[in-house]
Amino acid sequence: MTATTLHHGGMAPTEDRRQRKARRTREAMAAAALDLILERGLTAVTVEEIAERADVTRRTFSRHFNGKEDAALDATRADGVRINAALRARPADEPPLLAYRNAVGEWLTAREALGPAAAEQWRALLRLVDTEPALFAAYERIRVDAQGESVAIIADRLGTDPARDLRPAVVVGAAAGMLTAALCGWAREEHRDAGGLTGWVDRAYDALTDQIGSGRG
């Protein structure tokens, strides 16, 4: 059993040498998949080429990923994990919708710290997801899994059963929809907005809360 240390957004296991090596191997394969697919397009890249660029065997690749789409979207999967870890760590008395918004803010701060080159690569991937059905399907599976975990977290915060109480699913559906709208707008914009993705998220959240407010009374 490994020890645990407290990190911003939740508890994370301290890695031993073997785990660090496995993580770095996975990261190398994911980076190779993303680079190759953005360079050539999804259909022009094989798993064997990804493995070769990452300097691993085809068998090693298959131990970590179901396919090239899965590998290229590995950071997206990690994003969902980080948002949910931040959501789980939000104060218990924070309203669920605000808790999700603040969790997204924590994740976004970490994302933006990676720098503009990483952001541009991410934008390119999101645009490619719109045009490649296989990549879109893999992206949707990741999104559904992450939102399912978010629903469970919100249900736990509310002390309710999500199978009987619609509130957790409604909150997550609205909040995740807000984030999806922001990501789509940011990825597709022709001219760079000075506010970047943070500005898009702020506007999307404002639009959501404005609609909630306008529906009262």
C-alpha positions as CSV (number, residue, x, y, z in Angstrom):
1,M,0.0,0.0,0.0
2,T,1.3,3.5,-0.9
3,A,1.3,6.4,1.4
4,T,-0.9,9.4,0.6
5,T,-0.2,13.1,0.6
6,L,-2.6,16.0,0.4
7,H,-2.7,17.9,-2.9
8,H,-4.8,20.8,-3.9
9,G,-8.2,19.4,-4.9
10,G,-8.0,16.1,-3.0
11,M,-5.9,13.2,-1.8
12,A,-3.5,11.6,-4.3
13,P,-1.2,8.6,-3.9
14,T,2.5,9.1,-3.6
15,E,4.1,7.2,-6.5
16,D,6.8,4.6,-6.1
17,R,9.4,4.1,-8.8
18,R,7.4,1.6,-10.8
19,Q,4.3,3.8,-10.8
20,R,6.3,6.8,-11.9
21,K,7.8,4.8,-14.8
22,A,4.3,3.5,-15.8
23,R,2.9,7.1,-15.7
24,R,5.8,8.5,-17.8
25,T,5.4,5.7,-20.3
26,R,1.6,6.4,-20.6
27,E,2.3,10.2,-20.9
28,A,4.8,9.5,-23.7
29,M,2.4,7.4,-25.6
30,A,-0.4,9.9,-25.2
31,A,1.8,12.7,-26.3
32,A,3.0,10.7,-29.4
33,A,-0.6,9.9,-30.3
34,L,-1.7,13.5,-30.0
35,D,1.3,14.9,-32.0
36,L,1.0,12.4,-34.8
37,I,-2.8,12.7,-35.1
38,L,-2.6,16.5,-35.2
39,E,0.3,16.3,-37.8
40,R,-1.3,13.8,-40.2
41,G,-4.9,13.3,-39.3
42,L,-6.5,10.4,-37.4
43,T,-6.9,7.9,-40.3
44,A,-3.2,8.4,-41.5
45,V,-1.8,7.3,-38.1
46,T,-1.4,3.7,-36.9
47,V,-0.9,2.4,-33.4
48,E,2.4,1.0,-34.4
49,E,3.7,4.4,-35.4
50,I,2.5,5.8,-32.1
51,A,4.3,3.1,-30.2
52,E,7.5,3.6,-32.3
53,R,7.6,7.3,-31.6
54,A,7.1,6.7,-27.9
55,D,9.8,4.0,-28.0
56,V,7.5,1.3,-26.6
57,T,6.2,-2.0,-28.0
58,R,2.7,-2.4,-29.5
59,R,2.0,-4.7,-26.6
60,T,2.9,-2.0,-24.1
61,F,0.6,0.4,-25.9
62,S,-2.3,-2.0,-25.7
63,R,-1.8,-2.4,-21.9
64,H,-2.6,1.3,-21.5
65,F,-5.0,2.2,-24.3
66,N,-7.9,0.7,-26.3
67,G,-6.8,2.5,-29.4
68,K,-5.2,5.6,-30.9
69,E,-8.3,7.8,-30.1
70,D,-8.1,6.7,-26.5
71,A,-4.5,7.7,-26.3
72,A,-4.9,11.1,-28.0
73,L,-7.6,12.0,-25.5
74,D,-5.8,10.8,-22.4
75,A,-5.4,14.4,-21.2
76,T,-9.1,15.0,-21.6
77,R,-9.8,12.0,-19.3
78,A,-7.3,13.4,-16.8
79,D,-9.2,16.8,-17.0
80,G,-12.4,15.0,-15.9
81,V,-10.6,13.4,-13.0
82,R,-9.1,16.7,-11.8
83,I,-12.4,18.5,-12.0
84,N,-14.1,15.8,-10.0
85,A,-11.3,15.8,-7.4
86,A,-11.7,19.6,-7.1
87,L,-15.5,19.2,-6.9
88,R,-15.2,16.6,-4.1
89,A,-13.0,19.0,-2.1
90,R,-15.2,22.0,-2.3
91,P,-16.8,23.2,1.0
92,A,-19.8,21.2,2.0
93,D,-22.0,24.3,2.4
94,E,-21.3,25.6,-1.1
95,P,-24.3,25.3,-3.4
96,P,-23.8,22.5,-5.9
97,L,-23.9,24.6,-9.1
98,L,-21.4,27.1,-7.6
99,A,-19.2,24.2,-6.3
100,Y,-19.0,22.8,-9.9
101,R,-18.2,26.2,-11.3
102,N,-15.4,26.7,-8.7
103,A,-14.0,23.3,-9.4
104,V,-13.8,24.1,-13.1
105,G,-12.0,27.3,-12.1
106,E,-9.4,25.4,-10.1
107,W,-8.8,23.0,-13.0
108,L,-8.7,25.8,-15.5
109,T,-6.0,27.6,-13.5
110,A,-3.8,24.5,-13.6
111,R,-4.6,24.0,-17.4
112,E,-3.6,27.6,-18.3
113,A,-0.3,27.2,-16.3
114,L,0.8,24.8,-19.0
115,G,1.3,27.7,-21.3
116,P,0.1,28.9,-24.7
117,A,1.6,26.1,-26.8
118,A,-0.3,23.5,-24.8
119,A,-3.5,25.6,-25.2
120,E,-3.1,25.8,-28.9
121,Q,-2.6,22.0,-29.2
122,W,-5.7,21.5,-27.1
123,R,-7.7,23.8,-29.3
124,A,-6.6,21.9,-32.4
125,L,-7.6,18.6,-30.8
126,L,-11.1,19.9,-29.9
127,R,-11.6,21.1,-33.5
128,L,-10.5,17.7,-34.8
129,V,-13.0,16.0,-32.4
130,D,-15.8,17.8,-34.3
131,T,-14.7,16.3,-37.7
132,E,-13.6,12.8,-36.8
133,P,-16.5,10.5,-35.8
134,A,-14.2,7.9,-34.1
135,L,-12.5,10.6,-32.1
136,F,-15.9,12.2,-31.2
137,A,-17.2,8.9,-30.0
138,A,-14.2,8.4,-27.7
139,Y,-14.5,11.9,-26.4
140,E,-18.2,11.4,-25.6
141,R,-17.4,8.2,-23.7
142,I,-14.9,10.1,-21.6
143,R,-17.4,13.0,-21.0
144,V,-20.2,10.7,-20.0
145,D,-18.0,8.8,-17.5
146,A,-16.7,12.1,-16.0
147,Q,-20.3,13.4,-15.6
148,G,-21.5,10.2,-14.1
149,E,-18.8,10.6,-11.4
150,S,-19.8,14.3,-10.9
151,V,-23.5,13.2,-10.4
152,A,-22.3,10.8,-7.7
153,I,-20.3,13.5,-6.0
154,I,-23.2,16.0,-6.0
155,A,-25.6,13.4,-4.8
156,D,-23.2,12.7,-1.9
157,R,-23.0,16.4,-1.1
158,L,-26.8,16.6,-1.0
159,G,-27.2,13.4,0.9
160,T,-29.5,11.9,-1.7
161,D,-29.9,8.9,-4.0
162,P,-29.4,10.0,-7.7
163,A,-31.5,7.1,-8.8
164,R,-34.5,8.7,-7.1
165,D,-33.6,12.4,-6.9
166,L,-33.1,14.3,-10.2
167,R,-31.3,17.2,-8.7
168,P,-27.7,15.9,-9.0
169,A,-28.2,15.0,-12.6
170,V,-29.8,18.3,-13.4
171,V,-27.0,20.3,-11.7
172,V,-24.3,18.3,-13.5
173,G,-26.1,18.4,-16.8
174,A,-26.4,22.2,-16.6
175,A,-22.9,22.8,-15.3
176,A,-21.2,20.4,-17.7
177,G,-23.3,21.9,-20.5
178,M,-22.0,25.3,-19.6
179,L,-18.4,24.0,-19.8
180,T,-19.0,22.3,-23.1
181,A,-20.5,25.5,-24.6
182,A,-17.4,27.5,-23.4
183,L,-15.0,24.9,-24.8
184,C,-16.8,24.8,-28.2
185,G,-16.8,28.6,-28.5
186,W,-13.2,28.9,-27.5
187,A,-12.1,26.1,-29.9
188,R,-14.0,27.5,-32.8
189,E,-13.3,31.3,-32.4
190,E,-11.6,32.8,-35.5
191,H,-10.0,35.7,-33.6
192,R,-8.4,35.2,-30.1
193,D,-10.4,36.6,-27.3
194,A,-8.3,38.5,-24.8
195,G,-10.0,36.6,-22.0
196,G,-9.2,33.2,-23.5
197,L,-11.0,30.1,-22.2
198,T,-11.4,31.7,-18.8
199,G,-13.4,34.5,-20.4
200,W,-15.6,31.9,-22.3
201,V,-16.3,30.0,-19.1
202,D,-17.2,33.2,-17.2
203,R,-19.6,34.2,-19.9
204,A,-21.1,30.7,-20.2
205,Y,-21.7,30.6,-16.4
206,D,-23.2,34.1,-16.4
207,A,-25.5,33.0,-19.2
208,L,-26.6,29.9,-17.3
209,T,-27.3,31.8,-14.0
210,D,-29.1,34.6,-15.9
211,Q,-31.4,32.0,-17.5
212,I,-32.0,30.4,-14.1
213,G,-32.9,33.8,-12.6
214,S,-35.1,34.8,-15.5
215,G,-37.1,31.6,-15.1
216,R,-38.2,32.5,-11.5
217,G,-41.4,34.1,-10.6
